[in-house]
Amino acid sequence: MRSNILHDGPASVVVFLVALPLCLGVSIASDAPAISGIIAGAVGGIVVGLISKSNLSVSGPAAGLTAIVASAIVTLNSFNVFLTAVVIAGVIQIMLGLLRAGQIADFIPNAVIKGMLAAIGIILILKQFPHLIGFDIEKPVSIDFIYPESKNVFNNLFQAVNFISPMSMVIGIISIAILFIGDSGNIKKLGFFKIVHPALIVVIAGIIINEFCSANFKLGGDKLINLPVLSSLTALYDATPKPDWSALFTGKAMWITAFTIAIVASLESLLSIEAVDKIDPEKNITSSSRELIAQGTGNIVSGLLGGLPVTSVIVRSSANVMAGARTKLSAIFHGVLLLLFVLFLPELLNKIPKASLAGILIFTGYKLAKFELFREYYQKGWNQFLPFIITILAIVFTDLLTGIIIGCSAGIFFVIHTNFNSAVTVIQDKDMHILRFNKDATFINKGHLKKILKKIPPYSTVRIDATRCNFIDQDIIDLVNDFVINAGQKHIVVQIDKKNGEEKSVFNDLQQRTTT
């Protein structure tokens, strides 16, 4: 126990330093109160950390949910109603965990998941650019690409250009430059950057630049973080918004939001857990169903306390692993540190420029939607690239849940299309046609097989090889048997291969009839 604390204590400080700017940044990107991001970070560390079976995963507010949160706040027209949706989402996650639905992520194509993350990255970049140059509007705007009154996100970008703040733009550009430098291979190897995350350097640099610049250019008001100054946990609880339970009975919008949060947060958590297990030095395997219960409990508590939705976050989790954490104590301690910081040092947090956080989020968006990712999926072929692109476009132009459904539909279509063409092939050598079943054949392949059999000319020899598949649908068997029965009319000789030790093929053995 003592040796674990010696490792987990320092690791928790590293994770805290990584999580602090991300908690604030995600809340700003979500058009939510800054305090809600801190609450979610604390709950993700303490509550989820206590329940989860993962030793190294760290939970908190995630950039992947910003699109849902910002859109839902506008749609529901109330942050309090949104908090109700967060609580209900947690209940849904617990139900999924109890139903052992932890394998849900395995049924979503990788192309769709990567497309979802890339779309979120693009949305982050488009939405945070105005903050980067100082256009910090107080009224939340829709996260959707298409706005009311026939406007879209580019109208907002063009409008932002007319309200450039020189100091915000300088801080924003320096922030992105620091993050790119800190992400380069040689710099990442330095021991300093294993302890101090570049995102923390961005925040510190933003504060220093703004504090020591000329009074004419100094940022203030809505261009800085605004956290309430509190003196106790009771004051913190009183200062945070609470769920509006009347929303349970006033319409379906809240329920749709809850379902969307539950599905997307579960997917993101399960994918993060899988990634963390791969880099775990002990190679532990985390129970996915138990993780859903932990995440659901975290979302219930976070929603009740006025916090954002939580998920397992790969950025914090990987920082936890690299910092040498051994047990879940690291995640729990980091949550406690977040809570203490907002209670005793809110004045320091209120000096952080929003442009610094915008730089962090734009860089996060770039990492999610890197050009290399597009090239990777293009090289994998159209059956992977098109679902990837379709998912991105669908999410950007509609919303996250609709985009995922469209992306999954596209993925299923291409799986069927690939199976349709590859399950049955024919090889021709003069008058010999080898009809080969390469994998299990179902009714999906019936149309393709019909075309193949129809093209076989009279006086040919057809060799049917089904030794490679374990299952052949009755529709396929009937189709082949009909062909065998009628082959003699076209003077076609049919040979049917049998598996070793097999006395009879699944197809009718009518070779004697067809050779006459």
C-alpha positions as CSV (number, residue, x, y, z in Angstrom):
1,M,0.0,0.0,0.0
2,R,2.8,2.4,1.0
3,S,4.7,1.7,-2.2
4,N,1.6,2.3,-4.3
5,I,1.0,5.7,-2.7
6,L,4.6,6.7,-3.4
7,H,3.8,6.1,-7.1
8,D,0.2,7.2,-7.2
9,G,0.7,10.4,-5.3
10,P,3.0,12.1,-7.8
11,A,1.1,10.6,-10.7
12,S,-2.1,12.2,-9.4
13,V,-0.5,15.6,-9.4
14,V,0.5,15.1,-13.1
15,V,-3.0,14.0,-14.0
16,F,-4.4,17.0,-12.1
17,L,-2.2,19.4,-14.1
18,V,-3.4,17.8,-17.3
19,A,-7.1,17.7,-16.3
20,L,-7.4,21.2,-15.0
21,P,-7.2,23.1,-18.3
22,L,-9.1,20.4,-20.1
23,C,-12.0,20.6,-17.6
24,L,-12.2,24.3,-18.0
25,G,-11.8,24.1,-21.8
26,V,-14.5,21.5,-22.3
27,S,-17.0,23.5,-20.2
28,I,-16.2,26.7,-22.3
29,A,-16.5,24.7,-25.6
30,S,-19.8,23.3,-24.4
31,D,-21.2,26.7,-23.5
32,A,-21.6,25.5,-19.9
33,P,-20.6,27.2,-16.7
34,A,-16.9,26.7,-16.0
35,I,-17.6,25.3,-12.6
36,S,-19.5,22.4,-14.2
37,G,-16.3,21.2,-15.9
38,I,-14.4,21.2,-12.6
39,I,-17.3,19.3,-10.9
40,A,-17.3,16.7,-13.6
41,G,-13.6,16.3,-13.3
42,A,-13.8,15.8,-9.5
43,V,-16.7,13.3,-9.8
44,G,-14.9,11.4,-12.6
45,G,-11.9,11.1,-10.4
46,I,-13.5,10.3,-7.1
47,V,-16.8,8.5,-7.8
48,V,-15.9,6.7,-11.0
49,G,-12.5,6.0,-9.6
50,L,-13.9,4.2,-6.6
51,I,-16.3,2.0,-8.6
52,S,-14.4,1.2,-11.8
53,K,-12.3,-1.9,-11.9
54,S,-9.7,-0.1,-14.0
55,N,-6.6,0.7,-12.1
56,L,-5.3,3.3,-14.5
57,S,-8.3,4.9,-16.3
58,V,-9.1,8.5,-15.4
59,S,-12.6,9.9,-16.1
60,G,-13.9,13.4,-16.5
61,P,-15.5,15.8,-19.0
62,A,-14.5,14.9,-22.5
63,A,-14.0,16.9,-25.7
64,G,-16.0,14.2,-27.5
65,L,-19.2,15.3,-25.8
66,T,-18.9,19.0,-26.4
67,A,-21.0,18.8,-29.5
68,I,-23.8,17.1,-27.7
69,V,-23.7,19.3,-24.6
70,A,-23.7,22.6,-26.6
71,S,-26.4,21.5,-28.9
72,A,-28.6,20.1,-26.1
73,I,-28.3,23.3,-24.0
74,V,-29.6,25.3,-27.0
75,T,-32.3,22.7,-27.9
76,L,-33.5,22.3,-24.3
77,N,-33.2,26.1,-23.6
78,S,-32.1,25.3,-20.1
79,F,-28.9,24.1,-18.5
80,N,-31.0,22.7,-15.6
81,V,-33.0,20.6,-18.0
82,F,-29.8,19.4,-19.5
83,L,-28.6,18.3,-16.1
84,T,-31.7,16.2,-15.8
85,A,-30.7,14.5,-19.1
86,V,-27.2,13.8,-17.6
87,V,-28.8,12.0,-14.6
88,I,-31.1,10.0,-16.8
89,A,-28.2,9.1,-19.1
90,G,-26.4,7.7,-16.0
91,V,-29.4,5.6,-15.2
92,I,-29.4,4.2,-18.8
93,Q,-25.7,3.4,-18.5
94,I,-26.2,1.5,-15.3
95,M,-29.0,-0.5,-16.9
96,L,-26.7,-1.3,-19.9
97,G,-24.0,-2.4,-17.5
98,L,-26.4,-4.7,-15.5
99,L,-27.6,-6.1,-18.9
100,R,-24.0,-7.0,-19.7
101,A,-24.1,-4.7,-22.7
102,G,-20.5,-3.7,-22.3
103,Q,-19.6,-5.2,-25.7
104,I,-21.7,-2.6,-27.5
105,A,-18.6,-0.9,-28.9
106,D,-17.6,-4.1,-30.6
107,F,-20.6,-3.7,-32.9
108,I,-19.7,-0.2,-34.1
109,P,-17.4,-0.3,-37.2
110,N,-14.0,1.3,-36.5
111,A,-14.5,3.6,-39.5
112,V,-17.6,5.0,-37.9
113,I,-15.9,5.5,-34.5
114,K,-12.9,7.2,-36.1
115,G,-15.3,9.3,-38.3
116,M,-17.2,10.3,-35.2
117,L,-14.0,11.5,-33.4
118,A,-12.8,13.3,-36.6
119,A,-16.2,15.1,-36.9
120,I,-15.9,16.2,-33.3
121,G,-12.4,17.5,-34.0
122,I,-13.7,19.5,-37.0
123,I,-16.5,20.9,-34.9
124,L,-14.1,21.9,-32.1
125,I,-11.9,23.8,-34.6
126,L,-14.8,25.6,-36.2
127,K,-16.4,26.5,-33.0
128,Q,-13.3,27.6,-31.0
129,F,-11.8,29.7,-33.7
130,P,-13.9,32.8,-32.7
131,H,-12.7,32.4,-29.1
132,L,-9.2,32.2,-30.3
133,I,-9.3,35.6,-31.9
134,G,-11.4,37.2,-29.1
135,F,-15.0,36.9,-30.2
136,D,-16.4,35.7,-26.9
137,I,-20.1,36.0,-27.2
138,E,-22.1,35.5,-24.0
139,K,-25.1,33.9,-25.6
140,P,-24.6,30.2,-26.4
141,V,-24.8,29.3,-30.0
142,S,-25.9,26.0,-31.6
143,I,-23.2,23.5,-32.2
144,D,-24.9,22.4,-35.4
145,F,-23.4,23.4,-38.7
146,I,-26.7,24.9,-39.9
147,Y,-28.1,27.7,-37.9
148,P,-31.6,29.2,-38.0
149,E,-32.4,31.8,-40.6
150,S,-30.4,30.0,-43.3
151,K,-27.0,30.7,-41.7
152,N,-24.2,28.2,-41.0
153,V,-21.1,28.0,-39.0
154,F,-19.1,30.0,-41.5
155,N,-21.4,33.0,-41.0
156,N,-20.3,33.0,-37.4
157,L,-16.6,32.7,-38.4
158,F,-16.9,35.7,-40.8
159,Q,-18.7,37.7,-38.0
160,A,-15.9,36.9,-35.6
161,V,-13.3,38.4,-37.9
162,N,-14.9,41.8,-37.4
163,F,-14.4,41.5,-33.6
164,I,-10.7,40.5,-33.4
165,S,-9.0,41.2,-30.1
166,P,-5.2,41.5,-30.8
167,M,-4.2,40.2,-27.4
168,S,-6.6,37.2,-27.6
169,M,-5.2,36.4,-31.0
170,V,-1.6,36.6,-29.8
171,I,-2.3,34.4,-26.8
172,G,-4.2,31.9,-29.0
173,I,-1.5,31.6,-31.6
174,I,1.2,31.3,-28.9
175,S,-0.9,28.6,-27.2
176,I,-1.2,26.5,-30.4
177,A,2.5,26.9,-31.1
178,I,3.4,25.7,-27.6
179,L,1.2,22.6,-28.1
180,F,2.7,21.7,-31.5
181,I,6.2,22.1,-30.1
182,G,5.3,20.1,-27.0
183,D,3.8,17.3,-29.2
184,S,6.9,16.9,-31.3
185,G,8.8,13.6,-30.9
186,N,12.1,15.0,-29.4
187,I,10.4,17.4,-27.0
188,K,8.0,14.7,-25.7
189,K,11.0,12.6,-24.6
190,L,12.2,15.3,-22.2
191,G,11.6,14.5,-18.6
192,F,10.1,17.9,-17.9
193,F,7.2,17.3,-20.4
194,K,6.5,13.9,-18.7
195,I,5.6,15.9,-15.5
196,V,4.3,19.2,-16.9
197,H,1.8,18.8,-19.7
198,P,2.0,21.3,-22.6
199,A,-1.6,22.3,-21.9
200,L,-0.6,23.5,-18.5
201,I,2.2,25.5,-20.0
202,V,-0.3,27.1,-22.3
203,V,-2.5,28.2,-19.4
204,I,0.5,29.6,-17.4
205,A,1.8,31.4,-20.5
206,G,-1.6,32.9,-21.2
207,I,-1.9,34.2,-17.6
208,I,1.6,35.7,-17.7
209,I,1.2,37.4,-21.1
210,N,-2.1,38.9,-20.1
211,E,-0.9,40.1,-16.6
212,F,2.2,41.8,-17.9
213,C,0.9,43.3,-21.1
214,S,0.0,47.0,-21.5
215,A,-3.2,48.0,-19.8
216,N,-4.6,49.0,-23.3
217,F,-4.4,45.4,-24.5
218,K,-5.1,43.5,-21.2
219,L,-8.0,41.1,-21.4
220,G,-10.8,41.1,-18.9
221,G,-14.5,40.5,-18.5
222,D,-16.0,37.8,-20.8
223,K,-12.5,37.1,-22.3
224,L,-11.4,35.4,-19.0
225,I,-12.7,32.3,-17.1
226,N,-15.4,33.2,-14.6
227,L,-15.6,30.9,-11.6
228,P,-17.5,31.7,-8.4
229,V,-15.2,32.5,-5.4
230,L,-16.3,30.0,-2.7
231,S,-15.3,29.2,0.9
232,S,-16.7,25.8,1.5
233,L,-18.3,22.6,0.0
234,T,-21.7,23.9,1.1
235,A,-21.1,27.2,-0.8
236,L,-19.9,25.2,-3.8
237,Y,-23.1,23.1,-3.8
238,D,-25.3,26.3,-3.4
239,A,-23.5,28.0,-6.3
240,T,-24.0,25.2,-8.9
241,P,-27.2,24.7,-11.0
242,K,-29.4,21.8,-10.2
243,P,-31.6,19.4,-12.4
244,D,-35.1,20.5,-13.4
245,W,-37.1,17.4,-12.6
246,S,-40.3,18.8,-14.3
247,A,-38.5,18.1,-17.6
248,L,-39.2,14.4,-17.1
249,F,-42.8,15.0,-18.1
250,T,-42.7,18.0,-20.5
251,G,-41.4,16.5,-23.8
252,K,-39.2,14.1,-25.6
253,A,-36.3,16.4,-26.3
254,M,-34.8,15.7,-22.8
255,W,-35.1,12.0,-23.2
256,I,-33.5,12.1,-26.7
257,T,-30.6,14.0,-25.2
258,A,-30.3,11.5,-22.3
259,F,-30.2,8.6,-24.7
260,T,-27.6,10.3,-26.9
261,I,-25.3,11.1,-24.0
262,A,-25.7,7.5,-22.7
263,I,-24.7,5.9,-26.0
264,V,-21.9,8.3,-27.0
265,A,-20.4,8.5,-23.5
266,S,-20.5,4.7,-23.2
267,L,-18.8,4.3,-26.6
268,E,-16.1,6.8,-25.7
269,S,-15.5,5.2,-22.3
270,L,-15.3,1.6,-23.6
271,L,-12.9,2.7,-26.4
272,S,-10.8,4.5,-23.9
273,I,-10.8,1.6,-21.5
274,E,-9.7,-0.7,-24.3
275,A,-6.8,1.7,-25.2
276,V,-5.7,2.0,-21.5
277,D,-5.7,-1.8,-21.1
278,K,-3.3,-2.0,-24.1
279,I,-0.8,0.3,-22.4
280,D,-1.2,-1.0,-18.9
281,P,2.2,-2.5,-17.8
282,E,0.3,-5.1,-15.8
283,K,-1.9,-6.0,-18.9
284,N,-5.1,-6.0,-16.8
285,I,-8.4,-6.5,-18.6
286,T,-11.1,-4.2,-17.4
287,S,-14.7,-5.4,-17.1
288,S,-16.6,-3.4,-19.7
289,S,-20.0,-3.9,-18.1
290,R,-18.7,-2.9,-14.7
291,E,-17.2,0.2,-16.4
292,L,-20.6,1.2,-17.7
293,I,-22.0,1.0,-14.2
294,A,-19.1,3.1,-12.9
295,Q,-19.6,5.7,-15.6
296,G,-23.4,5.7,-15.1
297,T,-23.0,6.3,-11.4
298,G,-20.5,9.1,-12.1
299,N,-23.0,10.8,-14.5
300,I,-25.8,10.6,-12.0
301,V,-23.7,12.2,-9.3
302,S,-22.3,14.8,-11.7
303,G,-25.7,15.7,-13.0
304,L,-27.1,16.1,-9.5
305,L,-24.2,18.4,-8.5
306,G,-24.4,20.5,-11.6
307,G,-21.6,18.9,-13.6
308,L,-21.0,17.9,-17.2
309,P,-21.3,14.3,-18.4
310,V,-18.2,12.2,-17.7
311,T,-16.4,9.5,-19.6
312,S,-13.1,7.7,-19.4
313,V,-10.6,10.1,-21.1
314,I,-7.6,8.7,-23.0
315,V,-5.6,11.9,-22.6
316,R,-5.7,11.8,-18.8
317,S,-5.5,8.0,-18.6
318,S,-2.3,7.9,-20.8
319,A,-0.8,10.7,-18.7
320,N,-1.6,8.6,-15.6
321,V,0.2,5.6,-17.1
322,M,3.2,7.5,-18.2
323,A,3.5,9.2,-14.7
324,G,3.9,5.8,-13.1
325,A,0.5,5.2,-11.5
326,R,-0.2,1.8,-10.2
327,T,-3.7,1.8,-8.7
328,K,-6.9,3.8,-8.9
329,L,-5.7,6.0,-6.0
330,S,-4.1,8.2,-8.6
331,A,-7.4,9.0,-10.3
332,I,-9.2,9.5,-6.9
333,F,-6.4,11.9,-5.6
334,H,-6.6,13.9,-8.8
335,G,-10.3,14.4,-8.3
336,V,-9.7,15.6,-4.7
337,L,-7.0,18.1,-6.0
338,L,-9.5,19.5,-8.5
339,L,-12.0,20.0,-5.8
340,L,-9.5,21.7,-3.4
341,F,-8.2,24.0,-6.2
342,V,-11.6,25.4,-7.1
343,L,-12.4,25.9,-3.4
344,F,-9.2,27.7,-2.4
345,L,-7.6,29.1,-5.6
346,P,-10.5,30.2,-7.8
347,E,-9.0,33.7,-8.2
348,L,-6.0,32.2,-10.0
349,L,-8.3,30.2,-12.4
350,N,-10.2,33.4,-13.1
351,K,-7.1,34.9,-14.7
352,I,-7.0,32.3,-17.5
353,P,-7.8,33.8,-20.9
354,K,-10.4,31.9,-22.9
355,A,-8.1,32.2,-25.9
356,S,-5.7,29.9,-24.1
357,L,-8.4,27.2,-23.7
358,A,-9.5,27.8,-27.3
359,G,-6.0,27.0,-28.4
360,I,-6.0,23.8,-26.4
361,L,-9.3,22.7,-27.9
362,I,-8.4,23.6,-31.4
363,F,-5.2,21.5,-31.0
364,T,-7.4,18.7,-29.6
365,G,-9.6,19.0,-32.7
366,Y,-6.5,18.8,-34.9
367,K,-5.4,15.6,-33.2
368,L,-8.8,14.1,-33.7
369,A,-9.0,15.0,-37.3
370,K,-5.4,14.8,-38.6
371,F,-4.8,14.6,-42.3
372,E,-3.0,11.3,-41.7
373,L,-6.2,9.8,-40.5
374,F,-8.0,10.6,-43.7
375,R,-5.0,9.2,-45.7
376,E,-5.0,6.0,-43.6
377,Y,-8.7,5.3,-44.3
378,Y,-8.3,6.2,-48.0
379,Q,-5.5,3.6,-48.3
380,K,-7.7,1.0,-46.6
381,G,-10.1,1.1,-49.6
382,W,-13.5,2.5,-50.4
383,N,-15.3,0.1,-48.1
384,Q,-13.6,1.8,-45.1
385,F,-13.1,5.3,-46.5
386,L,-16.7,6.0,-47.5
387,P,-18.3,5.1,-44.2
388,F,-15.6,7.2,-42.5
389,I,-16.3,10.2,-44.7
390,I,-20.1,9.7,-44.6
391,T,-20.0,9.6,-40.8
392,I,-18.0,12.9,-40.7
393,L,-20.3,14.7,-43.1
394,A,-23.5,13.4,-41.4
395,I,-22.4,14.5,-37.9
396,V,-21.1,17.9,-39.1
397,F,-24.3,18.6,-41.0
398,T,-26.9,17.1,-38.7
399,D,-26.0,16.0,-35.1
400,L,-24.0,13.4,-33.3
401,L,-26.6,10.6,-32.8
402,T,-28.1,11.0,-36.4
403,G,-24.5,11.0,-37.8
404,I,-23.6,7.8,-36.0
405,I,-26.8,6.1,-37.2
406,I,-26.1,7.1,-40.8
407,G,-22.5,6.1,-40.4
408,C,-23.4,2.7,-39.0
409,S,-25.9,2.2,-41.9
410,A,-23.2,3.0,-44.4
411,G,-20.8,0.6,-42.6
412,I,-23.4,-2.2,-42.7
413,F,-24.1,-1.5,-46.4
414,F,-20.4,-1.9,-47.3
415,V,-20.0,-5.0,-45.2
416,I,-23.0,-6.6,-47.0
417,H,-21.6,-5.4,-50.4
418,T,-18.2,-6.8,-49.7
419,N,-19.6,-10.1,-48.5
420,F,-22.0,-10.1,-51.5
421,N,-19.1,-10.1,-53.9
422,S,-16.5,-12.1,-52.1
423,A,-18.4,-15.0,-50.6
424,V,-18.7,-16.8,-54.0
425,T,-16.2,-16.5,-56.8
426,V,-15.7,-18.4,-60.1
427,I,-12.4,-19.2,-61.8
428,Q,-12.5,-20.2,-65.5
429,D,-9.9,-22.2,-67.3
430,K,-11.2,-22.9,-70.9
431,D,-14.3,-25.1,-70.4
432,M,-13.7,-25.7,-66.7
433,H,-15.5,-23.4,-64.2
434,I,-14.5,-23.7,-60.6
435,L,-17.3,-22.3,-58.4
436,R,-15.8,-21.6,-55.0
437,F,-17.6,-20.7,-51.8
438,N,-14.9,-18.7,-49.9
439,K,-16.8,-18.2,-46.7
440,D,-20.2,-18.9,-45.2
441,A,-22.9,-18.2,-47.8
442,T,-26.3,-16.8,-46.9
443,F,-29.4,-15.5,-48.8
444,I,-27.5,-12.2,-49.2
445,N,-25.3,-14.0,-51.8
446,K,-28.2,-15.5,-53.7
447,G,-28.4,-12.7,-56.4
448,H,-24.7,-12.8,-57.1
449,L,-24.7,-16.6,-57.3
450,K,-27.6,-16.5,-59.8
451,K,-25.7,-14.2,-62.1
452,I,-22.6,-16.5,-62.0
453,L,-24.6,-19.7,-62.8
454,K,-26.5,-18.0,-65.6
455,K,-23.3,-17.0,-67.4
456,I,-21.9,-20.6,-67.5
457,P,-22.1,-21.7,-71.2
458,P,-23.4,-25.1,-72.4
459,Y,-20.9,-28.0,-72.7
460,S,-18.9,-26.7,-69.7
461,T,-17.6,-28.6,-66.7
462,V,-18.5,-27.0,-63.3
463,R,-16.6,-27.9,-60.2
464,I,-18.4,-26.8,-57.0
465,D,-16.0,-26.3,-54.1
466,A,-17.8,-25.7,-50.7
467,T,-15.1,-27.2,-48.6
468,R,-14.0,-23.8,-47.2
469,C,-17.3,-22.8,-45.5
470,N,-19.0,-24.1,-42.4
471,F,-22.5,-22.8,-43.1
472,I,-24.5,-22.6,-46.3
473,D,-28.0,-21.1,-46.1
474,Q,-30.9,-23.3,-47.4
475,D,-31.6,-20.7,-50.1
476,I,-28.1,-21.2,-51.6
477,I,-28.4,-25.0,-51.3
478,D,-31.8,-24.9,-53.2
479,L,-30.3,-22.7,-55.9
480,V,-27.3,-24.9,-56.5
481,N,-29.4,-28.0,-56.5
482,D,-31.8,-26.5,-59.1
483,F,-28.7,-25.8,-61.2
484,V,-27.4,-29.3,-60.8
485,I,-30.8,-30.8,-61.7
486,N,-31.1,-28.8,-64.9
487,A,-27.5,-28.9,-65.9
488,G,-28.0,-31.9,-68.2
489,Q,-30.3,-29.9,-70.4
490,K,-27.3,-27.7,-71.3
491,H,-24.8,-30.6,-71.4
492,I,-23.0,-29.2,-68.3
493,V,-21.0,-31.6,-66.2
494,V,-21.1,-30.8,-62.5
495,Q,-18.5,-32.1,-60.0
496,I,-19.0,-31.5,-56.3
497,D,-16.1,-31.5,-53.9
498,K,-16.5,-33.0,-50.5
499,K,-14.6,-32.2,-47.3
500,N,-12.2,-34.9,-46.0
501,G,-14.2,-37.6,-44.3
502,E,-17.5,-36.3,-45.6
503,E,-19.7,-39.0,-47.1
504,K,-22.2,-36.6,-48.6
505,S,-22.1,-33.0,-49.7
506,V,-24.8,-30.5,-48.7
507,F,-25.6,-30.4,-52.4
508,N,-27.3,-33.1,-54.4
509,D,-24.7,-35.4,-55.9
510,L,-26.1,-35.8,-59.4
511,Q,-22.9,-36.1,-61.4
512,Q,-24.0,-39.3,-63.1
513,R,-27.1,-37.7,-64.4
514,T,-25.4,-34.6,-65.7
515,T,-22.6,-36.4,-67.5
516,T,-25.0,-38.3,-69.7
